[in-house]
Amino acid sequence: MKKVPATVVTGFLGAGKTTLLRRIAERANGRRIAFVINEFGALGMDREIMLGCGEDACAPGDVVELANGCICCTVADDFLPTLEALLAREPALDHIVIETSGLALPKPLVQAFNWPGVKARATVDGVVTLVDGPALASGRFADDEDALAAQRAADPALDHDNPLEEVFTDQLACADLVLLTKADALDNATRRRVEGEISAKLRGGAKLVAASHGDVPLDVLLGIDAAAEDDLATRPSHADAEGEHDHDDFDSFVVEPGTIADPDTFEARLRAAIERHDVLRAKGFLDVPGKPMRLAVQAVGPRIERYFDRAWAKDEPRTSRIVVIGRKGLDAAAIRAALA
């Protein structure tokens, strides 16, 4: 089955992301494109702007706004359900374009495409990062950094508080294509200087293109075919190292619930345990009698997915094992009892 390609559009507030999306909609030329928009709060006007573009690709059902906070911090709660709903559409979409908030770290979104319910149906065609040329030329990351600070303050769900320079570097390091926007406002010497600064931060193979008013051919933006979710190691992020620290704040342990004759009942017990004990993550495999394949289980907060991933090996013990992860102080005995 052909995977639906998705393009992640990232860049600071005011870099021209919404203008670029409108250009994509205007040039869709019959392609069924859905747009996921993540500017939020008082700034959440992007959806209305898109709906006013007068194109078939801007129909209400094809423009989804996620306004519950920075999308990279609400992946499991907001982004994944939205993506799964879009992938369930019939007939299938030709492309999905995701506009992140100005503060988003793109790598968590790319990683989300490895989620079991998504990986077989969608792929990250490319990460496109927009850089405000005049702002960068004057030593700023955004045209209005005060507005960016207000955006950060307005988002109670923002789990990362990286300095703007780190966010900027992450957005460039994850990119397959970088657009230097408002290039027509730069003289040649300044443009060359800014392009040099950007190029020094790019990963191998990433392209830098100057653009004005979102005027970039669709064949340049879409069809990059990067499969970025399979290429995470070449897309470094400041957040990568965070997993190496503060492990003392978390507990993890293994539950072996035995054979599971009724997966529906087990899922209900797992969901109840997650809610009661504030479990952050649960993952593992279950032995279902009469089934030749092991049942994989993935839970992030209250979201639970299960699927048969492969056959049990002949010499492999058919053992149910679930790893449970949460903040320090998890009641392991109570959780084991709930899942037994």
C-alpha positions as CSV (number, residue, x, y, z in Angstrom):
1,M,0.0,0.0,0.0
2,K,1.4,3.4,-1.0
3,K,2.2,5.6,2.0
4,V,0.7,9.1,2.2
5,P,3.6,11.6,2.0
6,A,3.7,14.4,4.6
7,T,5.7,17.6,4.7
8,V,6.6,19.3,8.0
9,V,6.9,23.0,7.7
10,T,8.8,24.7,10.5
11,G,10.2,28.1,11.3
12,F,9.8,31.0,13.7
13,L,6.7,33.1,13.9
14,G,6.5,35.5,11.0
15,A,8.9,33.6,8.8
16,G,6.1,33.1,6.2
17,K,4.8,29.6,6.9
18,T,1.1,30.4,6.4
19,T,1.9,32.3,3.2
20,L,3.7,29.2,1.9
21,L,0.8,27.0,2.8
22,R,-1.6,29.3,0.9
23,R,0.7,29.1,-2.2
24,I,0.7,25.2,-1.9
25,A,-3.1,25.3,-1.8
26,E,-3.4,27.6,-4.7
27,R,-1.1,25.3,-6.8
28,A,-2.5,22.0,-5.7
29,N,-3.8,21.4,-9.2
30,G,-6.4,18.8,-8.2
31,R,-4.2,17.1,-5.6
32,R,-6.0,16.3,-2.4
33,I,-3.9,18.0,0.3
34,A,-4.8,18.3,3.9
35,F,-3.2,21.0,6.1
36,V,-2.5,20.6,9.9
37,I,-1.9,24.0,11.5
38,N,-0.4,24.6,14.9
39,E,-0.2,28.3,15.6
40,F,-2.3,28.6,18.7
41,G,-4.0,30.8,21.3
42,A,-4.4,34.4,20.3
43,L,-2.3,33.7,17.3
44,G,-4.5,30.9,16.0
45,M,-5.8,32.7,13.0
46,D,-4.0,30.6,10.5
47,R,-6.8,28.2,9.8
48,E,-9.2,31.1,9.0
49,I,-6.6,32.6,6.7
50,M,-6.3,29.3,4.9
51,L,-10.1,28.9,4.7
52,G,-10.2,32.2,3.0
53,C,-7.9,31.3,0.1
54,G,-10.8,30.3,-2.1
55,E,-9.3,27.0,-3.3
56,D,-10.7,23.5,-3.2
57,A,-7.6,22.5,-1.2
58,C,-8.7,24.9,1.6
59,A,-12.1,23.3,2.2
60,P,-13.0,23.2,6.0
61,G,-12.4,19.4,6.3
62,D,-9.0,19.7,4.8
63,V,-7.7,22.3,7.2
64,V,-7.2,21.2,10.8
65,E,-6.0,23.5,13.6
66,L,-4.2,22.1,16.6
67,A,-4.5,24.9,19.2
68,N,-3.8,23.0,22.5
69,G,-0.1,24.1,22.6
70,C,3.2,23.5,20.8
71,I,2.7,20.5,18.6
72,C,6.0,18.8,19.5
73,C,4.9,18.7,23.2
74,T,1.5,17.3,22.5
75,V,2.3,14.6,19.9
76,A,0.5,11.7,21.6
77,D,-2.5,13.7,22.7
78,D,-3.2,15.9,19.7
79,F,-1.0,15.2,16.7
80,L,-1.2,11.4,16.4
81,P,-5.0,11.2,16.6
82,T,-5.3,14.0,14.0
83,L,-2.9,12.2,11.7
84,E,-4.6,8.9,12.1
85,A,-8.0,10.5,11.2
86,L,-6.5,12.1,8.1
87,L,-5.0,8.8,7.0
88,A,-8.4,7.1,7.4
89,R,-10.0,9.3,4.8
90,E,-11.5,7.8,1.6
91,P,-10.4,8.4,-1.0
92,A,-6.9,8.6,0.4
93,L,-5.2,12.0,0.5
94,D,-2.4,12.8,-1.9
95,H,-0.3,14.8,0.6
96,I,-0.4,16.2,4.2
97,V,1.2,19.5,5.0
98,I,1.9,20.2,8.7
99,E,2.7,23.7,9.9
100,T,4.3,23.7,13.3
101,S,4.3,26.5,15.8
102,G,7.3,28.9,15.8
103,L,8.7,27.2,18.9
104,A,8.4,23.6,17.8
105,L,11.3,21.2,17.7
106,P,10.7,19.2,14.4
107,K,12.3,15.9,15.4
108,P,9.5,14.7,17.8
109,L,7.1,15.1,14.9
110,V,9.3,13.1,12.6
111,Q,9.7,10.4,15.2
112,A,5.9,10.2,15.5
113,F,5.8,8.7,12.0
114,N,7.4,5.6,13.5
115,W,4.2,5.1,15.6
116,P,2.9,1.6,14.8
117,G,-0.5,2.8,13.6
118,V,1.2,5.4,11.3
119,K,4.4,3.9,10.0
120,A,2.8,1.6,7.4
121,R,0.5,4.4,6.1
122,A,2.5,7.6,6.0
123,T,6.0,8.9,5.6
124,V,7.7,12.2,6.1
125,D,8.4,13.4,2.5
126,G,10.5,16.2,3.8
127,V,11.1,18.8,6.5
128,V,11.0,22.3,5.2
129,T,12.4,25.1,7.5
130,L,11.7,28.7,6.8
131,V,14.2,31.4,7.9
132,D,13.3,35.1,8.0
133,G,16.2,36.6,6.0
134,P,16.0,40.2,7.2
135,A,15.6,39.2,10.8
136,L,18.6,36.9,10.7
137,A,20.6,39.5,8.9
138,S,20.0,41.9,11.8
139,G,21.0,39.3,14.4
140,R,17.5,38.1,15.4
141,F,15.7,34.8,14.8
142,A,12.3,36.3,14.2
143,D,11.0,39.6,13.0
144,D,9.2,40.1,16.3
145,E,10.9,38.2,19.1
146,D,8.6,39.9,21.6
147,A,5.6,38.2,19.9
148,L,7.6,34.9,20.0
149,A,8.1,35.3,23.7
150,A,4.4,36.0,24.2
151,Q,3.6,32.8,22.3
152,R,5.9,30.9,24.6
153,A,4.3,32.4,27.7
154,A,0.8,31.6,26.4
155,D,1.5,27.9,26.0
156,P,1.1,26.0,29.3
157,A,1.7,22.7,27.5
158,L,5.2,23.7,26.4
159,D,7.5,21.0,27.8
160,H,10.7,22.5,26.5
161,D,12.2,25.9,27.3
162,N,15.1,25.8,24.9
163,P,16.8,29.1,24.1
164,L,15.8,30.5,20.7
165,E,19.2,29.7,19.3
166,E,18.8,26.0,20.1
167,V,15.3,25.9,18.6
168,F,16.7,27.6,15.5
169,T,19.6,25.1,15.2
170,D,17.3,22.1,15.7
171,Q,14.9,23.4,13.0
172,L,17.9,23.7,10.6
173,A,19.5,20.4,11.6
174,C,16.3,18.5,10.8
175,A,15.6,20.2,7.5
176,D,15.7,18.6,4.0
177,L,15.0,22.0,2.5
178,V,15.6,25.5,3.9
179,L,13.8,28.5,2.5
180,L,15.4,31.9,3.1
181,T,12.3,34.0,3.1
182,K,11.9,37.7,2.2
183,A,15.0,37.4,0.2
184,D,13.9,40.3,-2.0
185,A,14.5,42.6,1.0
186,L,18.2,41.7,1.2
187,D,21.0,43.2,-0.9
188,N,23.3,40.7,-2.6
189,A,26.2,40.9,0.0
190,T,23.9,40.5,3.0
191,R,22.1,37.6,1.3
192,R,25.4,35.8,0.7
193,R,26.4,36.4,4.3
194,V,23.1,35.0,5.7
195,E,23.2,32.1,3.3
196,G,26.7,31.2,4.6
197,E,25.5,31.3,8.2
198,I,22.6,29.0,7.4
199,S,24.7,26.6,5.3
200,A,27.1,26.1,8.2
201,K,24.3,24.6,10.3
202,L,22.8,22.3,7.6
203,R,23.0,18.5,7.5
204,G,24.5,16.8,4.5
205,G,22.3,16.9,1.5
206,A,20.0,19.6,2.7
207,K,19.2,22.4,0.2
208,L,19.0,26.1,0.7
209,V,16.7,28.1,-1.6
210,A,15.9,31.8,-1.5
211,A,12.2,32.7,-1.6
212,S,9.9,35.7,-1.5
213,H,6.2,35.7,-0.8
214,G,6.1,31.9,-0.7
215,D,6.8,31.8,-4.4
216,V,8.4,28.3,-4.6
217,P,7.4,25.7,-7.2
218,L,5.4,22.8,-5.8
219,D,7.8,20.3,-7.4
220,V,10.6,21.8,-5.2
221,L,8.5,21.6,-1.9
222,L,6.7,18.3,-2.4
223,G,8.1,15.0,-3.6
224,I,11.5,15.3,-1.8
225,D,11.0,11.6,-0.8
226,A,13.3,11.9,2.2
227,A,11.5,9.2,4.4
228,A,12.9,11.3,7.3
229,E,11.5,9.0,9.9
230,D,14.0,6.4,8.8
231,D,16.8,8.9,8.9
232,L,16.7,10.2,12.4
233,A,20.3,9.6,13.2
234,T,21.4,12.3,10.8
235,R,19.1,14.9,12.3
236,P,20.6,15.9,15.6
237,S,18.7,17.8,18.2
238,H,19.6,19.4,21.5
239,A,16.8,17.3,23.0
240,D,18.6,14.1,22.1
241,A,21.0,14.4,25.1
242,E,18.2,15.1,27.6
243,G,17.4,11.5,27.8
244,E,20.9,10.9,29.3
245,H,20.1,13.1,32.3
246,D,17.7,13.1,35.2
247,H,17.0,9.4,35.0
248,D,16.7,9.5,38.8
249,D,13.4,11.2,38.4
250,F,11.8,8.1,36.7
251,D,11.0,4.5,37.6
252,S,10.6,1.6,35.2
253,F,9.9,-2.1,35.8
254,V,8.6,-5.1,34.0
255,V,5.2,-6.7,34.5
256,E,4.7,-10.3,33.4
257,P,0.9,-10.8,33.4
258,G,0.9,-14.3,32.0
259,T,-1.1,-15.5,29.0
260,I,-3.8,-13.1,27.9
261,A,-6.9,-14.8,26.6
262,D,-8.9,-11.6,26.3
263,P,-6.8,-8.7,25.0
264,D,-9.8,-6.3,25.2
265,T,-10.1,-6.9,29.0
266,F,-6.3,-6.5,29.4
267,E,-6.3,-3.2,27.5
268,A,-9.1,-2.0,29.8
269,R,-7.1,-2.9,32.9
270,L,-4.0,-1.3,31.5
271,R,-5.9,1.9,30.7
272,A,-7.3,2.0,34.2
273,A,-3.8,1.4,35.7
274,I,-2.3,4.2,33.5
275,E,-4.9,6.7,34.7
276,R,-4.8,5.7,38.4
277,H,-1.0,5.6,38.7
278,D,0.0,8.3,36.2
279,V,2.0,5.9,34.0
280,L,3.8,7.8,31.3
281,R,4.6,4.8,29.0
282,A,3.9,1.1,28.7
283,K,5.2,-1.2,26.0
284,G,5.8,-4.8,25.4
285,F,4.3,-8.1,24.1
286,L,1.5,-10.4,25.1
287,D,1.0,-14.1,24.7
288,V,-2.5,-14.7,23.4
289,P,-3.4,-18.5,23.5
290,G,-4.2,-19.9,20.1
291,K,-2.4,-17.1,18.2
292,P,0.8,-17.9,16.4
293,M,2.0,-14.2,16.6
294,R,2.9,-12.1,19.6
295,L,0.6,-9.2,20.3
296,A,2.6,-5.9,20.6
297,V,1.3,-3.2,23.0
298,Q,2.3,0.4,22.9
299,A,0.8,3.0,25.3
300,V,1.6,6.7,25.6
301,G,-0.5,8.2,28.4
302,P,-4.1,7.0,27.8
303,R,-3.4,6.2,24.1
304,I,-3.0,2.4,23.6
305,E,-2.3,0.5,20.4
306,R,-2.0,-3.2,19.9
307,Y,-1.1,-5.3,16.8
308,F,0.3,-8.6,16.0
309,D,3.9,-7.9,14.9
310,R,5.5,-11.3,14.2
311,A,5.3,-15.0,14.8
312,W,6.7,-16.4,17.9
313,A,10.1,-18.2,17.2
314,K,10.2,-21.9,17.7
315,D,12.8,-21.7,20.5
316,E,11.3,-18.5,22.0
317,P,9.4,-18.7,25.3
318,R,5.8,-17.4,24.8
319,T,6.0,-14.9,27.7
320,S,4.0,-11.7,28.2
321,R,6.2,-8.8,29.3
322,I,5.2,-5.2,29.6
323,V,7.7,-2.4,30.6
324,V,6.0,0.3,32.6
325,I,7.6,3.8,32.9
326,G,6.6,6.7,35.1
327,R,7.8,9.3,37.5
328,K,9.6,8.3,40.7
329,G,7.4,6.7,43.2
330,L,5.3,4.4,41.0
331,D,3.4,1.8,43.0
332,A,4.9,-1.2,41.2
333,A,3.0,-3.8,43.3
334,A,-0.3,-2.2,42.7
335,I,0.3,-1.9,39.0
336,R,1.4,-5.6,38.8
337,A,-1.8,-6.6,40.7
338,A,-4.0,-4.5,38.4
339,L,-2.5,-6.2,35.3
340,A,-2.2,-9.7,36.6
